[in-house]
């Protein structure tokens, strides 16, 4: 995943504290660790999403 400067849009390398192009200080927040999901809960969610997709396709919905 490429990281871009929020000020000028320049592509940045990991480990830099400021943009080499415009000098803007980078404001990067560490990601929060996701809670592990139980397999049964995951599969229930997948089933619900498949049913919703099936229902939407039945109504001639267009993919966006």
C-alpha positions in Angstrom: 0.0 0.0 0.0 1.4 3.3 -1.0 1.5 6.2 1.4 0.9 9.7 0.1 1.5 13.1 1.6 -1.7 14.7 2.8 -0.5 18.2 1.8 0.9 17.7 -1.7 0.1 14.1 -2.6 3.7 13.0 -3.1 4.3 9.3 -2.7 6.2 8.6 0.5 8.5 5.9 1.8 7.9 4.2 5.0 9.9 5.5 7.9 10.0 9.2 6.9 8.8 11.8 9.4 8.2 14.6 6.8 7.5 14.9 3.1 10.7 15.4 1.1 8.8 17.5 -1.5 6.9 20.0 0.6 8.3 19.4 4.1 4.9 18.7 5.7 5.1 16.7 8.9 3.5 13.3 8.6 0.6 12.5 10.9 0.4 8.8 11.0 -1.6 7.0 13.6 -0.8 3.3 14.5 -3.5 0.9 13.5 -5.6 -0.6 16.2 -5.4 -4.4 16.3 -8.7 -6.0 15.1 -10.5 -8.4 17.4 -10.4 -11.9 16.1 -13.7 -13.1 14.8 -15.2 -16.5 15.6 -15.4 -18.7 12.4 -19.1 -19.3 12.9 -19.8 -15.6 13.2 -17.7 -15.0 10.1 -19.6 -17.6 8.0 -23.0 -16.2 9.3 -21.9 -12.8 8.0 -20.9 -14.2 4.6 -24.2 -16.0 4.3 -26.1 -12.8 5.1 -24.1 -10.9 2.5 -24.7 -13.5 -0.1 -28.4 -13.5 0.5 -28.5 -9.7 0.3 -26.5 -9.8 -3.0 -28.9 -12.4 -4.4 -31.9 -10.3 -3.4 -30.3 -7.2 -5.0 -29.5 -9.0 -8.2 -33.1 -10.2 -8.4 -34.2 -6.6 -8.5 -31.9 -5.8 -11.5 -29.6 -3.7 -9.4 -26.4 -2.5 -11.1 -23.0 -3.0 -9.6 -21.4 0.3 -8.6 
